[in-house]
Amino acid sequence: MKTLVPLLGLLIACGPGPEEDPCTLPGNICTFAGVAKTAMFGEDGVQANTSHLYLPQDITFDAEGRSWLPDFNNHRIREIAPDGIVTTVSGTGFLGDGPEGPSSTAAWNHPTSVTLDPNDPCKLHVAAWHNSRIHLVNLCTGETTFECGTGERDFGGDGADALNAVLDLPSSLVFSDDGTMYITDQANQAIRSVSPDGTIGTIAGDPGQPYAALNNSDPANEPIQDATPGYAGDGGPAADALLFAEIGQQADPSSKMTIADNVLYIADSGNNIIRTIDLATMTIDRIAGVQYNRGDDSAPSNLSAGDGGSALDAVFNNPRDVAVGLDGELYIADTDNHCIRVIEPDGTIDTFAGTCGLAPQPGDPFEGEGILALDAQLWSPYGVATDSEGNVYIADTKNHIIRKVAR
């Protein structure tokens, strides 16, 4: 019950008012899309946090609060309006490859990353992972077309039209201010670039040699040399570096990138480190993590160590994605540690969400609705992103949801 208290001749109502939404409190975590621990084909035209997803990997936002995400194992691209209503903008939901044309008839094979074109709000670019292509979804015309790659899985095409290039499991893409597209060519252990005129090249990693057939000299289409995963190059030219992304038939999407201030930030997943490429100097460096290969003698005893200290001394466990915050923070999806970590502008690292090193167990209850993100439990987060207001979004992949941490 409220009482009226006189104050300077005014009557002020005192007492409990309406409760504040815990999902809006800074540092709290809530489900933004999907239904926790339930993998299904979700319906459209409803609130996103009541519609099912299946292994979501990524999300991206525009300045008005619209967002798009690849519904990975449902083989479609979905849009969430500012009012929270979700719709499908491309894909039938059935696994396939193409065709080009109306987005309603497009067939995808595990899309893993989405990026809105910085120069054209109609264009949504998608890393179609198992299609080994980059697709373009035109949000204004309702058409989906091929943008980069032939759909073959190997390496080739540098110096020519990106449509005729050969990729192998492209897992992410970003744009620099000049309109250049950068692609994580995962199984090729490389970072590729596509210039505004459509020419493709390689800026980092050792993808092996291109198909001799692209030079009309080998009808068997045999690659001359396979890609080389490894660790080398810090402090020198990115072109001389080695990267280590997940490979093989059982591989999952890895080694995703983000970009800020003309710098690429790369989750070098197999090396368990975070690296940068300065696009002005084309120099590569390690900025976080202790390099090791999982399963060998170089692996540290504590795979989630380092909080409170320098990010260069931190230990990650298969980090797969990175995102830059409003104030220069770098968020890291430390996937196999089941947490999100953050590097502050002063170079120190801490856990931002989840409990690092705590793996969920079968039958564990879902934890983390309207509570502090540090008290929540995540399950193999494959992606992390931010919006224009600085809120952080987590692709809590094996919980089958996108979660939001309020700024």
ChimeraX attribute file (.defattr): number of C-alpha atoms within 10 A of each C-alpha:
attribute: neighborCount
match mode: 1-to-1
recipient: residues
	/A:1	7
	/A:2	10
	/A:3	10
	/A:4	11
	/A:5	12
	/A:6	10
	/A:7	8
	/A:8	7
	/A:9	7
	/A:10	9
	/A:11	11
	/A:12	13
	/A:13	13
	/A:14	11
	/A:15	9
	/A:16	8
	/A:17	9
	/A:18	5
	/A:19	6
	/A:20	8
	/A:21	8
	/A:22	16
	/A:23	19
	/A:24	15
	/A:25	15
	/A:26	13
	/A:27	20
	/A:28	22
	/A:29	30
	/A:30	24
	/A:31	22
	/A:32	21
	/A:33	25
	/A:34	27
	/A:35	21
	/A:36	21
	/A:37	18
	/A:38	15
	/A:39	19
	/A:40	16
	/A:41	15
	/A:42	20
	/A:43	15
	/A:44	17
	/A:45	13
	/A:46	14
	/A:47	18
	/A:48	27
	/A:49	20
	/A:50	19
	/A:51	20
	/A:52	23
	/A:53	31
	/A:54	24
	/A:55	28
	/A:56	31
	/A:57	30
	/A:58	29
	/A:59	26
	/A:60	21
	/A:61	19
	/A:62	15
	/A:63	9
	/A:64	10
	/A:65	15
	/A:66	16
	/A:67	20
	/A:68	24
	/A:69	27
	/A:70	30
	/A:71	29
	/A:72	25
	/A:73	22
	/A:74	25
	/A:75	25
	/A:76	25
	/A:77	27
	/A:78	20
	/A:79	23
	/A:80	25
	/A:81	15
	/A:82	11
	/A:83	10
	/A:84	19
	/A:85	18
	/A:86	24
	/A:87	20
	/A:88	22
	/A:89	21
	/A:90	25
	/A:91	24
	/A:92	18
	/A:93	21
	/A:94	15
	/A:95	18
	/A:96	16
	/A:97	16
	/A:98	19
	/A:99	14
	/A:100	16
	/A:101	14
	/A:102	16
	/A:103	25
	/A:104	16
	/A:105	17
	/A:106	25
	/A:107	22
	/A:108	28
	/A:109	23
	/A:110	26
	/A:111	32
	/A:112	33
	/A:113	31
	/A:114	29
	/A:115	22
	/A:116	21
	/A:117	17
	/A:118	16
	/A:119	11
	/A:120	9
	/A:121	12
	/A:122	16
	/A:123	19
	/A:124	20
	/A:125	25
	/A:126	27
	/A:127	28
	/A:128	28
	/A:129	26
	/A:130	22
	/A:131	26
	/A:132	27
	/A:133	31
	/A:134	30
	/A:135	23
	/A:136	25
	/A:137	28
	/A:138	20
	/A:139	16
	/A:140	9
	/A:141	11
	/A:142	14
	/A:143	19
	/A:144	27
	/A:145	18
	/A:146	20
	/A:147	18
	/A:148	24
	/A:149	25
	/A:150	18
	/A:151	23
	/A:152	17
	/A:153	18
	/A:154	24
	/A:155	24
	/A:156	28
	/A:157	22
	/A:158	18
	/A:159	13
	/A:160	14
	/A:161	18
	/A:162	25
	/A:163	18
	/A:164	19
	/A:165	24
	/A:166	24
	/A:167	31
	/A:168	26
	/A:169	29
	/A:170	33
	/A:171	31
	/A:172	30
	/A:173	25
	/A:174	26
	/A:175	24
	/A:176	17
	/A:177	12
	/A:178	11
	/A:179	15
	/A:180	17
	/A:181	19
	/A:182	24
	/A:183	25
	/A:184	27
	/A:185	32
	/A:186	29
	/A:187	27
	/A:188	30
	/A:189	28
	/A:190	31
	/A:191	26
	/A:192	23
	/A:193	24
	/A:194	22
	/A:195	16
	/A:196	11
	/A:197	10
	/A:198	17
	/A:199	19
	/A:200	26
	/A:201	20
	/A:202	21
	/A:203	20
	/A:204	24
	/A:205	26
	/A:206	23
	/A:207	27
	/A:208	18
	/A:209	14
	/A:210	21
	/A:211	22
	/A:212	16
	/A:213	14
	/A:214	15
	/A:215	10
	/A:216	9
	/A:217	10
	/A:218	12
	/A:219	11
	/A:220	9
	/A:221	14
	/A:222	12
	/A:223	17
	/A:224	11
	/A:225	13
	/A:226	16
	/A:227	19
	/A:228	17
	/A:229	22
	/A:230	16
	/A:231	17
	/A:232	16
	/A:233	18
	/A:234	18
	/A:235	12
	/A:236	15
	/A:237	17
	/A:238	24
	/A:239	17
	/A:240	15
	/A:241	22
	/A:242	23
	/A:243	27
	/A:244	27
	/A:245	29
	/A:246	22
	/A:247	18
	/A:248	7
	/A:249	6
	/A:250	6
	/A:251	12
	/A:252	17
	/A:253	26
	/A:254	30
	/A:255	34
	/A:256	31
	/A:257	26
	/A:258	22
	/A:259	22
	/A:260	15
	/A:261	9
	/A:262	14
	/A:263	18
	/A:264	21
	/A:265	26
	/A:266	28
	/A:267	30
	/A:268	29
	/A:269	26
	/A:270	24
	/A:271	27
	/A:272	28
	/A:273	27
	/A:274	27
	/A:275	20
	/A:276	23
	/A:277	24
	/A:278	17
	/A:279	16
	/A:280	8
	/A:281	11
	/A:282	16
	/A:283	20
	/A:284	26
	/A:285	19
	/A:286	19
	/A:287	19
	/A:288	23
	/A:289	23
	/A:290	22
	/A:291	23
	/A:292	19
	/A:293	19
	/A:294	15
	/A:295	8
	/A:296	8
	/A:297	9
	/A:298	11
	/A:299	16
	/A:300	17
	/A:301	9
	/A:302	11
	/A:303	19
	/A:304	22
	/A:305	18
	/A:306	20
	/A:307	18
	/A:308	13
	/A:309	14
	/A:310	18
	/A:311	23
	/A:312	18
	/A:313	17
	/A:314	22
	/A:315	26
	/A:316	31
	/A:317	28
	/A:318	27
	/A:319	34
	/A:320	32
	/A:321	32
	/A:322	27
	/A:323	25
	/A:324	22
	/A:325	19
	/A:326	12
	/A:327	9
	/A:328	13
	/A:329	16
	/A:330	19
	/A:331	26
	/A:332	29
	/A:333	32
	/A:334	31
	/A:335	26
	/A:336	21
	/A:337	25
	/A:338	26
	/A:339	32
	/A:340	30
	/A:341	25
	/A:342	24
	/A:343	24
	/A:344	17
	/A:345	11
	/A:346	10
	/A:347	16
	/A:348	18
	/A:349	24
	/A:350	20
	/A:351	21
	/A:352	22
	/A:353	26
	/A:354	24
	/A:355	20
	/A:356	26
	/A:357	18
	/A:358	15
	/A:359	15
	/A:360	16
	/A:361	8
	/A:362	6
	/A:363	6
	/A:364	8
	/A:365	10
	/A:366	14
	/A:367	16
	/A:368	20
	/A:369	17
	/A:370	18
	/A:371	17
	/A:372	21
	/A:373	27
	/A:374	19
	/A:375	16
	/A:376	19
	/A:377	23
	/A:378	30
	/A:379	23
	/A:380	25
	/A:381	32
	/A:382	33
	/A:383	31
	/A:384	27
	/A:385	24
	/A:386	22
	/A:387	20
	/A:388	13
	/A:389	12
	/A:390	15
	/A:391	16
	/A:392	23
	/A:393	24
	/A:394	30
	/A:395	29
	/A:396	31
	/A:397	25
	/A:398	20
	/A:399	25
	/A:400	26
	/A:401	30
	/A:402	29
	/A:403	26
	/A:404	25
	/A:405	26
	/A:406	20
	/A:407	14
